[in-house]
Amino acid sequence: MKIRFKDVSSGIVEARGIWEVQDGVYINEITVLKKGHDVSIELPQKNFKGKDGRFHYLNIINFEDENKEIIFKLEVKDAYLEWRRKNKKVLVYSDND
């Protein structure tokens, strides 16, 4: 799996992944979330407001069954954890005095 990550410093979002499906074809916005000590993966969705006034959500990445989705998310999580081991997060503090 060819996936690259970028650090994000906002709330529970740890990083965003860009997955190379095939040469020159990418899917953006695979999100890595950290809640406490748990890391989870959120896949990209498109949302829109329908004529009925309700919001509808469509998955950008679809799977044949739930097991394939779970395996894919675990592979992304493992790739992220390996990337994080190699690239430690640097926290920068500013002193306003």
Secondary structure by P-SEA (a helix, b strand, c coil): cbbbbbbbccccccbbbbbccccccccccbbbbbcccbbbbbbbbbbbbccccbbbbbbccccccaaaaaaaaaaaaaaaaaaaaaccbbbbbbbcc
